[in-house]
């Protein structure tokens, strides 16, 4: 599925609902790992509104520093789509204090790793350094929060880089292009339908003054969360944070765009012919996230259903529709429970030869309907939950995974404290929860579908 975050140099690292399942040895080893992850975590806010979360992890002499701004593509409107991602690129172009490419050069000199990512709900920057250079990360990040120099001579080549990124990832990728269009019916009212990178016509129209305004509007300490995980003393680290960030003035920020969606708006369908080799089926149900569900158990249940359907070679859709009945050759299921707004439960599939898209859709809907009428076997449910929870815990074992989860929860309106509680929440999901959720969400009035077919000669 084309669920990616645009990044300056590396691929997405935010933790989403689709997690590869791992083999889980025993409940006791899981408990031990959870106990190890319950490390000292400190939370506060500076007078200027900057939220600071510091988690001590002394296993290695390194420190991950991340700053999460509450602005992304869903906050954009009109002809300025793609602004957040373009600004992300420009944030590496320097300040008066650290001009040109010095930011990147300093990271190489001092053994660091830097990167950034833009998504629908946030823009994220990270620096990973040996512990003795941790203050350097703070100094550099605080400097570009307030002193970024946006120059035409940097903007002109960089906007071309972004345009080329769009060509490679979307315009020249028929499947991603189709999914981008599909989101306009899957999200008929929510700003989540907007592409993170924007459309080419938007990128052609963005001006340097637009970026300057965007930077001044959203890049302020009271719209940011600073996450520090690694070999630090929380009290001493906070003094360093205060030293570099404390003097930055806060600014009022606009209200963010709506990212809620209607329930049961009616069945929506789209058909496209693009230069793909085989037909593709996309199915998306509008569902709630942890942030928007009246009952948080809904989001946990949806995540477990995602794992039951596509959580490895023994998962239902793989076992029944790919290997057994051979209706499909490939299947993928995704759901993001940590979204700031409402989310999508998406299934994409490749039908087998001589199987139509209509037949493939009917087979998948039949499997989804089973959740409504049959309680999931407790043994099957426990196996999936154990695998899912163990992988969730182990994915947070390193400092990068911990920082990613902390920041992702906080920037999407959820507390980082949920991080250490998630295994227990997922473990409490019952067969009755799954049946209840299936009857609420997996109905035709809540479904959007896309039939993507190979181009014929008449289409060219």
N, C-alpha and C positions, 0 to 999 in steps of 0.2 A: 504494500500500500504506500502511496506517496505521502505518508505522514513524516515530513522532515522539517527540521529547523534550519534556516539558512545561517551559515557560519562563515566567518572570514577565512578560516583555513582548514578547520576540521569538521567532522560530521556531528550530528546532534548528540548531546549527552544527557539531556533531560530525561528523567525517568517517567515513562508513561505506563498506561495500563497494560499494554502488550508486553509481557515479560516472559522470556524463555524459561521453560521449566527445568529444574535441576532434580537430580535424584536425592532423596532425603533419607538419611540413614535411620534416625530415631528421634523421638520427641525430646529425649534428654539432651542430645547434642544441640537441638534447636534452642532449648532453654538456656544452655550454656552460652551459646552465641548471643542470644538476646541479652543475657546478663552482661556480657563483655561490651555490648553496644550501649549500655546504659551509662555512658560516661558523663563527666561533669559538663554541664551546658549552662551558659550564662546568657541572660537576655536583658537588654536595657534599651533606652532611646535617649539620644542626645537632646539638648535643648532646641536644636534646629529641626528635630523631627526624624533624624536618621535612626532607623531601627538597627540594632547591633546584636547579633547572635554569635556567641563564641563557644565552640565545643572543643574541649581538650582531648587530644589523642596523642599519647607520648610514645607510640610504638616505633616511630621513625622521625628523624630530625628534619621534617619538612612541614610546610604550612600551605594550605589552600585558602586563598582569599577571593571571594566572589562578591560582586555587587549586582543586585537585581533591581532594575527600574520598572516601575509599574506603568509601562507603555509598550504597546506592540501594534501589530497590524489592525487589530480590532478597534483601536482608538483612532484610526484614520478615516477620513471621509472625503467625498467629492473626487476631485482630480488629483489628490495628493497621496494616492495609495503607494506604499513602498517606502514612505519616509523613514520609518523606524529602522528598516534594514539598511538604507543608504547611510543614515547617520551612524549606524554601527560601524560601517566601513570607515567613515571619516574620523571616528574617534581615535584611530591609530595614526593620524596625520600630524599630531604634535600640538604643543602649546609653546608660549614664548620661553618657558623654562626648559622644556624638553622638546625641541623643535624637530620637524621633519620625521625621520624614521628612528629617532633616538629611543623611543619607547621600546620598539622591537629589538634594537641593538643592545640595549641595557639588559633585557631579559636573556639574551644569548650570552652576554659576558658573565652574568652572575648565575648561570645555570638554571634559569627559570623557563617556564612554559606559559604562554599567554594565548588567549582565544576569546571569542565572543559568539553569541547566538541571538537571533531574533525569532520570536514566535508570536502567536496571536495576542498573548496577554502580557508579554514582558520582553525586555531586552536585558541580556545577561553578559557580564564580563568576568573573566577569571584570570588569576595569576597564581602559579604554583612555584614556590621558591624554597631553597634550603632555609632553615629556620632563622639563620643569622641575617638573611636579607628580607625577612618579613616586613620590617619597617619601610623598605624600598617600595614594596607593593602598595602599601597604604599611601605613601607620598605620591606615587605616580597616579593612583586612582583618584585621590582627592584633587590633584592638580587638574586632571582633565574633566572632572565634574564641573569645574567653574571657569577654567581658563583655556578651553579648546579654541584653537585658531582655525577658522574655516576660511580657506583661501580658494579662489577660482582656479589657480594653477594646480591645486590638488583635486578639486572637485571634477574638473573636466575629464581627466583620465579615469578617475574612480567610478564615475557614473557609467562609463563605457564598460568597466569591469563588471558592474552589476548587471548591465544589459546583456553581456555575454553569459553571465551566470544564469540569467533567465532563459536565454536561448538553449543552453545546454541542459538545464534541469527541467524545463517546462515546454518551451516552444518546439524543441526538437525531440521531445519525449512524448509520444502520443498518449500514452497511458496517464502520465501526470497531467497533461493538458486536458484530457477528458475529465479527470477527477476534479480539476480546478473548476471546470464548467459545471460539473455535477453538483458542487457545493452550493450553487445558487438556487437549486431546488431543494436540496437537503437542509439548507439553512435559509429559508425564505425571508426571514426578518432579522436574524442575528448577524452582527458584523463579523462573526467568525467565518462567514462565507468568503471574505476578502482574502486574496493571496498575500502571503507574507512579503513577497518580493515586489508586489504590484504588477500592473500590466505594462507592456512596453510603451503604450501611449502615455502612461503616467510617468515613467522614467524619462521619457523624452521631454516632458513638460516641467519636471522638477527643476527649480532654480536654487542657486546658493542661498538666496535670502529666505527661501522656504525652509531650508535646513537650519539656518541660524535661528529662525523663529521656533522651530520644533525643539531644538536644543535648549533654548531659553525657557520654553514652556514646561518641559517635562523633566529635564535633568536638574533636579534639586534634591537636597538631602531628605526632605519630608516626603519624597516619592521614591525612596530607595531603601533597600534592606542590605546591610553588609553582613556577610556570612564568613566566619573564620573558623576553620577546622584544622587541627594539627598540633604540633609540639610547641604549645604556648602556655603561659600562665595567664588565665583569663583577666586577672586584675591588672597585670602589667600590659597586656595587649590592649585593654580598654584605654589605658593612659595614652598609648600610641595612637589609637583611633581618635581620641579627643584632641590630641596634638595636631593631627593633620586635617580632620574633618570638622572639628568643633567651631572653627571660625567661619564656616561657609553659611551664608544666610539662607533661610528657607524662603520659599515663594509659594504663592497660591497656585494651585493647578486646576485645570478645568474638570468638570464632571466627565467621567469616562463613558464611552458609548455603551449602549445596551447590548448585552450578550445573552439574553434570554430568548427562548423560542416558544412558539405556540404548541399546545398539545393537540394531537389528532387533527391536524390541519386538512387531512385528506391525502389519498394516494397520489403520488407524483411520479412521473415517468419521463425519461429522456432517452433518445436514440441518437447515436453519432456514428459516422463512418470516418475513420482515420487510418493512416498507414501502419496498422498493427498486423502482426503475423497471424494471430488467432483471435477469436472473439473473447471479449472480457465482460463479466457481469459484476456490477456493483450494487449492493443493497445497503441502505442506511436507515436505521430507525432513530428518531429523535428521542433522547433519553436525558435524564438528569445526571449531574455530577455530585460529588460530595458537598460542594459549595451551594448547590441549588436544590437538592433533594430535601423535602420536608422530613423524611426519615433517612438518615445516613445509611441505614442497612440496605437501602435500595442500591446504592452505588457499590457496596461490597458484594452484593448478590450479582449484580451485572458483571463485575470483574471475575467472579467465580464461573459464571456462565461462559464468559469469553474463554477461560481456561479449559472448561469442559469441552467446548467446541473445537478449540485449536490450541491445545497445550502440549503438543508432542505427537509422536507416531501413534499413540493409543487414544488420542482425542476422538471425539465422536465423528466430526466431519471427515477427518482423515481416514478413520477406520471404516466408516460406512459408505461414504460417497466417493472417496478416492480409491481405496484398496478393494473394498468388497463389491459395490455396485458399479464402480468405474464410470460414474456419471461425470465426475470431475477429474482433472489432472493436477490441479493445484487449488489450494484454498488458503485464505488469510482472514483472520478476525481481529479487530482492534477496537479498543474503548479506552478513553482517557478519563479516569475517575477524579483527577485532580484539577479539572478545568475551572477557571474563574466563573464561567457561565455554563449554560447547558451544553451537552456533549452529543456525540453520535456513536451509535453501535454499528460498526461497519463490517460487512462481509464482502470480500472480493474473491472471484473464482474464475477459473478457466475450464469451460466445459470440454469433455472428451470429444473426439471425432464422432460426428453423426449425432451428437446431442445438441439440441438447440438451446438458445439462451432462455427461452420460455420453459423448457423442460428442466434446465438447471435451477432456475428460480423456484419452480414448483417443488423440486426435491429438497432444496434448502428450507423453504417455508414449512414443509412437512416435518423436517427435523426440529425446527423452532417450535412448531405446534405441540410437539411431544412434551415440552416443558410445561405446557398449560394443562395437560390432561394426565400426565404420569409423574409421580414423585420420583426424583432421582434416587437411585439406589444408594443407601448410606455408605456402602463400601467404596463405590465409585467416587462419591463426593469426598470422603475422607482422603482417598489417595490423591485426588486433585488438589485439595486444600493443603495437604502436607507438602506436596511438591511446590505449590505456589508460595506458601508461607516461607518455606526454607530458602527458596531462591530470593524472595523479597528481603529476608534478613541478611543473607550473604552478599547481596548486591550493595548493601550499606556498610560492608566491613571495612572498606578503604575510605580514606578521607575525601576522595572525590565523590564517591557515591553518597556519603553522608551530607556533604555540602550541597550537592545537587538536590537531594530530597528536601533538606531544610529550606533552601531557597525556593524550590518549586511549590512547596506547601504554603509558605508565607506570601509569596507574590500572588498566589491565586486565592487569597483570603482565608486560608486554613492555617492553624497553628502548627509550628514545628514540633510541638509536643505530641502531635498525632503520630509522628514518625515512629516512636517507640511503642505506640499502642496498636499500630496497624495489624501486626500478626494476630493479636487477640481478637480484633474486630473481624478479620477474615475467617478466623477459626470458628466463630459463632454462627456463620451462615448455615441455615438449615434447608432441607429439601422444600419445606413449606415456603421459605423466603423466595426460592427460585421459582416456584410455581406462581406465587403471587406477582412477582415482578414480570414474568412472561406474559401474564394476562393483562397487565397494565400497559406494557410497552410494545410487545411484539405482535401488534395488530396492523392490519392493512392500512387503516387511516393514519397510521404513524410512520408509514414506510415510503421511501423514495428509491427508485431503481434507475440504473443506467445500463443500456445495452450498447456496448462499443463493438462495432463490427469492422473487419478489414475493408479498406476501400476497394470498390470495383473499378474497372476501367471507365465506367460511366461517371464515376464520382470525380475523376481527375479533370 
